[in-house]
């Protein structure tokens, strides 16, 4: 037997040399980042947290290299070894970018806290936009794909398309084209909501409700939270809640409650509905669209899992109402138990009730609210697959009868229960025209509202386009399959443990990607859904794709109720003049119970039939 020419000692020495060099390099650039961070006005604990995050990134890089050191030294051809070296030069750059994001986000948190303490302070910088974060993630993923294929090579049949440098900039363009249907739908939804807001019907309706409940202030809490939650569950009522602070806060304080009660009514009212996302287009429709594009055989619809999401909605809303009512009742009996008792005088002087703030509830606004309500009833009805769930095909027969007898009305809308993005877009476009005509203020005014509404949703359109572009890169390069099989390997043992692991992973990722639509196209569609599919087909561990969407929805929704990276949460606290630390002191128990409830619901979902949890 021949002895090996390469001695183990030499191999170990090379591994030590490589690992030591990379550790030195990693430590140096982390020191650089730490030094730069000192000049960003961060508190010590925030800076240490950022430094630790950078260290974790360096450890990941080190672990990957040391585990592949023998392969790199002995197997890779010299030319590819040079390529690998050049690509690895980007790792400190990537680490620098990631640390820059973390530092900027930490600085944004610090500034938001200072702004709440001193509302007149000048706010210099905004938190980093989700769109920019997604573009940086795209750059990082392209570098990772380059490293992977330099080390492991392309597949035998060379079917995978390795992205080039300019593909990074081409990806959002392709994303716009590929996600055109959902983007058009959201732009029309934006126009619809702007026309509604311009009519002042929602504010008038809420103001009328508050006046009617005068003397029964404790009833305001469940009623208001229920109404906000319906909006969150059906059309992602989130940023649209901001104008209601001017109406709700004075009423809440006049009733003897505190500012935290007002924040919880609005933020958690709408937010818990978003957690369930029964038919929320920003989470459900985008997730379904992302899954169907990645897994064409999945054939998911917005109705899949709608019964399970309705259960989540009931549980979450009840928990939120009970906790908020109990807290408000306690504060009303003893104001000193309020977490913002020291700020009560400031809140009372800031939020004085002004009847002129509430618009008059005219006949036109009443009709507008009826049309508004009818739209979302039709939205839910149109998404439920009635024939599949009940076996009743009345809507199919009605649609066929209309096509035969009234073909000049519409032939391509489809039966109620089979509607998808185009049909939903038609519904809201029709409602926009009717409401605009009902509250007519001139053609120019109507046009400007439509454009302004669509423009307000352009930022979401860019999120979807960039996220979808990243998904296309991952899919076409074959790297999505690699990641999916890796995740499936973790999920292969047990579906209960798997869905809980995914849920907590979703929580962590949502801190950096708080956008529901961006999360759907970046994480769930190209990565998690295929992993669940592989685990089901290869390892015979049953997972529900619709159940996975519900898990992502709850995780993303909960993070958006408390994460400083969530704009609506921070803005809501600013509007109510509630410092973040005061809010956390009051909300941590409710958030903990919701977290436990979400885990229990997900465990129960593994025992439910597919007709409830979805395929």
N, C-alpha and C positions, 0 to 999 in steps of 0.2 A: 504494500500500500504506500502510495506516495504521500509525503508530508506536504502540507500547504506552504507555499512560498511566502504567503502573507501571515506574519505572526500575529497572535491575538494582542500582544502588547502594542504593536504599531497601530492596529485598528483602534484600540482603546485610546491611544494617544491622540489619534486624529479626531476621534469623537470628542475627547476632552478639549482639544484645540478649537474645534468648530463651536461646541457649546459655550466655551469661555469667551470666544470672540463675539458671539451673538449676545451673550449676557452683557458683556461690556458695552456693546453697541446699544442694546436696549436700555441699559441703565443711563448711559450718556444722554440719549434723546429724552428719557423721562425726566432727568435732571434739568434739561433744557426747557421742557414743558413746564416743570414746576417753577423754574426761575421766571419764565414769562408770566405764569399765573399769579405770581406775587404782585404784579403790577395791575391786576384786574379788580382790585378792591374786594377780594373774596375773604370771608372769614376763615379762620384756621381750619375748622372742621370741614368746611366745604372744599378747601384746597387739598386737604389730606385725602378726602374722598375721591377727588379727581386724580390725585397721584396714584392712589390704590388701583383705580380703574385702568390707568395707564400701565401699571405693573402687571395687572392681570392679562392685558393684551400682549405684553412682552412675554409672559409665561406661555401663552398659547403659541406664540411664534417659536419660542424655544422648544416646547414639547414637540411640535411638528417636525422641526429640523432634526433634533436628536433622535427621534424615533425612526427617521428616514436616513440617518447619516450613513449607515452601512450601504444602503441601496444607492445613495447619491455617489459615494466614493467608488463603488465597485461595478455598478451596472450602467450608469448613465454615460452616454458617449461624450467625449470632450466638448463637442460643439454645443450639445444640449446642456452640459454642465456650465458652460459660459453663459448661455441664455438664462439658466436658473440663477446664476450669480447676479446677472443684470436685473432680473425680475425681483430677486430678494432685496436688492437695494431699495425697492419701493416700500418694504415693510416698515422701516422707521418713518417714512413719509406718511404712510397710511396711519401709523400710530399717532403721528403728530396731528393729522387731520381729525382723528377720532377724539384725541385729547382736547383739541381746539373746540370741537363741538361740545364736549362735556364742560369745559371751562366756560364757554359762552352761555350754555344753559344754566350753569350754576350762578353765573353773574346775573342772568335774567331773573332767576329766583330771588336773589339778593335785592335787586332793584325793585321787583314787584313788592317785596316785603316793605322796603323803604317808602315806596309810593303809597302803600296803604296807610303807613304811619304818618306820612306827610303828603297829602293829596296835591299840594301846590308845588312839590318838588318837580324839577324838570326831568322827564324820562328820556334818557339819551338813546337807548338801544332797545329794540324789540327782540324777543326770543327768535332763534333761528327758524326759518320757515320749514315746514315739512317737505316742501318741494326740493329745497336745497339739500336737506338731509337725505332724501331719496336719491338725488343725483350723486351724492358722495357715496352712498351705499352701492349704487350702480358701478362707480369707478372701482371701489374696493372689490366687488364681486368679479369684475372683469379681470383684475389682477390675480385674484384667487384662481379663476379659471385658467389663466395663462400658466400659473405655477403648476396646477394640477396636470395639465396636458403636457407640459415639459417633462414632468417627472414620470407620469404614467403613459404618455402617448395617447393618440387618438384611437378610436375603436377600429376594429379590423376592417370593417367595410367603409370607414372614413365618412360616415353619414353625418357626424356632428360638425357643426359650423362654428369654429372658434372665432369669437368676436375680435375685431380689430379696434384700433384706437378711435377711428371715426364712427364706429358702430355705437360708441357711447353716446354721441350726439345725435345719431340717427334713431336711437331707440325710442325717445319720446315721440318723434314724428310717427313712427310705426305704431306706437301705443295709441296715439290719437286716432289713427285710421282703424285699428283693430277694435278699439272700445268706443267707436263712433255712436253706436246705438244708445249705450248707457249715458254717454256724455250729452247727447241731444235731449234725452229724457230729463236729465238733471237741469239743463239750461231752461227747458220749458217749465219745470217745477219751480225754478228760481223766479221766472217771470210771473207765474201764478201767485207765489207767495208775496212778491212785491206789489202786485195789484191788490191783493187782500190787505196788505199792510197800509197801502195808500188809502183804502176805503175806511180805515180805522174801525172796522167791524169787530175785530177781536178785542181791542182795547175797550170799546164801548160795551161789548157783551160781558167781559170780565168786570168792568166797573159797575154795570147794572147788577151783576150777581153779588158783588161786595155790598152794595147798598141794600139789597134785599135781605142779606144775612146780618144786617146791623142788629146788635143785641144778642146775636148767636155766634159770636166771634170764633168760638172753638170749632164750630162746624165748618168755618172757612177752610181750615187746614185739610181735612179729607177731600172736600169738594174741589178745592184748587189743585191739590196734588193729583187727584184723579184726572182732571181735565188736562193738566200739563203732561201727565204720563201717557194719556191717549195720543197726544200730539207726538211725543217721543217715540211711541211704539209704531205709529203709522207712517209718519213722514220725517222722522228724525228731528223733531222740534228741539233745537239746541241753541244755536246762536240767536234764533228768533225770540228767545225768552228775555233777552237783555232789556228791551223797552219796558217790560212788565215790572222791573224793579221800582220804577218811578210810581207805579200804581199800588203795588202790593206792600212795599215797605212802610209807607205812612199808615196804611190800614192796620198792619200787624202791630206796629208800635202803639198806635192809638188804642188797640184792643188790650194792651197790657203785656204783650209778648216782647221778645227782644229781636235784635237784628239777625242773629243766627237762625231764628225760626223763619224769618223771611227768606234768607238764603236757601235754607233746606227745602222750603215749600217749592221754590222755583227750580233750583238746581237739581235736587233729588227727585222732584216731581217729574220733570222732563227726562232727567238722566236715567231713572229706573225704567222708564218706558223704552229708552234707547238700549238699556241692558238686555231687555227682552226682544226688542226689535221684531215685533210680530210680523210687520210687513215694511219696516224701515228700508227705503230704497238704498240708502248709503251703505248699509251693511248687508242686507239680505239679497237685494237684486245684484249688487256688485259681486258678492261672493258666489252666487249662483252662476252669474255670467263668467266669472274667473274659472270656476270649476269646470263648466261645460266647455270652455275653450281649451283647458288643459287635459280634461278627460272627456272627449266627445261622447263616449259610450255611457257616461253617467246619466245624461238626460234629466238633470235636476230641474225642478220648477220652484217658483217662489212659494208654492203651496206645500212643498215637502217640509215636514217638521213644524208646520204652522200650529198644530195642536199643542206640541211640546212647548213652543215659544209662548203660546197663550197661557200655559200653566206657569211658566217662568214669570210672565207679566203679573199674574194674579198674586203669586207668592211675594215677589219683590215689592210690588206696590203696597200690599198689605203691611209688610214689614216696615217700609218707609213711613206710611201713614201712622202706624201705631207708635213708632219711636218718636216721630216729630210731635204728635199730639201729646204724648206723655211728657216730653221735654217742655213743650209750650205751657202745658197745664202747671207743671212744677214751677216754672219761671213766673207765671202769673200769680201764683200763690205766694211765692217768696222771690222777689226780684234779685236778691243777693245770690241766688243759685245760678244766675245767668253767667256764662263764661265771658260775656262782654259787659258785665255790670259797670266796670270802670269807664266804659265808653258810652254809657246809656245817655248821658246828657248831650253828648255830641250828636248821637244818632237822633235824638228827639228834635234837636234844633235843625238838623240837616233834612230830615224827612217829615216835614209838616204837611198834613193832609190839605190838598188843594183840589176843590171840586172841579175847577176848570181844567185840570189835567185829564180828567175822564171825559172822553167824547160823548156826545148825546147819542142815545140808542134809538136812532130813527128807523122808519119802516124799511128804507133801502138797506140799512145795515143788518136788520133782522133777516131780510131775504138773502143777503150776502152770506150770512152765517148758515142759513139753511142749505144753500148751494155748497158752501165749504164743507159742511158735515156730510152732505150727500156724496161728495167726491170721495171722501175717505171710506164711506160705507161701500161704495162701488169698487174702490181700490182693494179692499179686503175681500169682497165677494168675487171680484175678478181674478184674484190670486188663488182662491181655494179650488182645488180640483174636485168639483162636486161629484162628477161621475165616478171617479176612482174611489172616493171616500164613501159615498152612499149608494152608488149604483143607479142613482136617479139621473136621467139624461134630459130633464125638462128644458134646461138652458140650451142644450144642443139642438133640440127639436124647434125651440123658439127661434134660434139663429137661422136654421134651415128654412123655416117658414118665412122669415123676413127676407131672406135672399131670393126666394121664389116669388113672393108677392110684392115686395118693395125693393127691387134691386137697385133703384136709383138712390137709396139712402146710403147704404154701405154694404160691401160684400167682402171686405178684407179685414174687418175688425175682429171677428171670431166670437165664439160663444163665451158668455160669462163663465169664468172658471178656467178658461184656457188663455186668458190675456197674458201678454208679456210686455216688454218695454215699449214697443211701438203703440200698442193699444192703450197703455197707461199714459203715454205722452199725448195721444189724441184726447183722452179724457180730460187732462189738465189744460190742454190748449183750448178745448171747447169751453171749459169753465172760465178760463182767463178772459176769453172774448165776451162771454155772457156777463161776468161780474164787471168787466170794464165798461160795457154798454150800460149796465144798470147804474153805475156810479160815474157816468160820463162827465168828463171835465175837458173835453176837447181831444182831437186826434193826436196833437203833438204831445199832450200830457200822457195819454195812453201809451203811445209809442216809447216815450222816454222811460216810463215805468217798466215796460216789457224789457227794454234794453238794459236798464239798471238792474232789474232782477236777474236776467241772464248773466250780466257781468259779475254780480255778487257771487255766482256759482262758478265763475271761470277758474278761481283758485282751486276748487275741488276738481274741476276738469283737468287742470294741470297735474294734480296729484295722481289722478287716475291714469293719465297718459304716461307719466314717468314710471309709475308703478307697473303699468301694463308693459311698457317697453322693457323694464328689467325682467319681467316674467318671460317675455319673448326671448331675451338673451339667454336666460337660464334654460329654457326649453330647447331652443335650437342648438345650443352648445352641448346638450346632453347632460349638463351639470345638474339640472333639476332632478334627473333620474338618480344620479349619484347621491345627492342629498336626500332624496325621498327614500332610497333604499337604506341609507344610514339611519334616518328617523324611524323607518319601519322596523329596523333591527331593535330599536329601543321599545317599540310598541308591540313586539311579537309575543310577549309572555301572557299578558292579561289585558282585556279591554277596559276594565275598571281602573287599574293602575295607569294604563296608557292615556285615558281621557283626562285623568287628574294631572298627570305630568304635562300634557299639552296645555291644560288650563293655566297652570302656574307659569309655563313658558310664555303663553300668550300675555299674561299679566306683565311679565318683565319686558317683552318686546314692545308692548303698547306704550310704555313710558317714552320710548324713542320714536314710535310711530303711532301717535294718538289718533290719527285720521282713520276712520272706519273703512272708507273706500280704499285708501292706500294700504291698509293692513290686509284687506281682502285680496288685492291684486299682487301684493308683494310677498306675503307670507302664506296665506291660506290656499289660494288658488294654485300657484306653481309648486309649492313645497309640501304642505301638510295634507291636502286632499290626496295627492298621489301616494304619499306615505301611508295614509289610512287604507287606500285601495290596495297597495302592495301587501300590507299586513293582513288584509282580509283574504286576498287571493292566494298569497304565497304561504303565509303562516297560519291561515284559517282561524284568525282571531277577528271576530265580527266587529266592524266599526260602521257607524252611520255618518255619511258625509254631511247630512243636514244637522245631525247632532253636533258634529264638529263646528259647524257654522254657529250654532247656539252657544257653544263653549267660547268661541272667539268673540262673539257679541257680548256675552256677560263679562269676559275679561277686559275687553277694550272699553266697555261702558263703565265698569267699576274704576278703572284707572283714570278715566276722564272726569270722575267725580272728585278726585283728590290729588292728581298729579300736577305739579307746577308747570309741566310742559303742556297741559291742557288749557288752551286759551279761554274757553268758556268758564271754567272753574275759577281761574285767576281774575278774569274780568268781573265775574259775579261777586266775588269777595270785595273787589275794588268798588263796585257799584254800591254795595251794602256797607262799605267802610268797616269791614271785618278783617283784621289781620289773619294771615294764614295760620299762625300758631294757635290762635284762639279757636279757629274753625276746627283744626285737628283735634284739639282737646275735647270738643263737643261731639265730633263725628266719628271718632275712632271705634266706639262701641257699635254704632250702626254699621259701619263699614266691615267690621269683623263678623257681625251676624250675617251680613249679606254674603261675605266670602264663604262662610260655613254653609249657608243655604245654597249657594251656587255649587259647592262641592257635593252636597247631598243630592241635589237635583241631577247632577251629571252622573253620579253613581246609580241613581234610580233609572236614568235614561237607558242604561245598558240592559235593563230587564223589561223595558217597555216594548210593545210590538212596533214594527216599522210603520204601521199606519198612523202612529202617534208621533214617534221621534223622527220619522222620515227615512228615506233610503240612503 
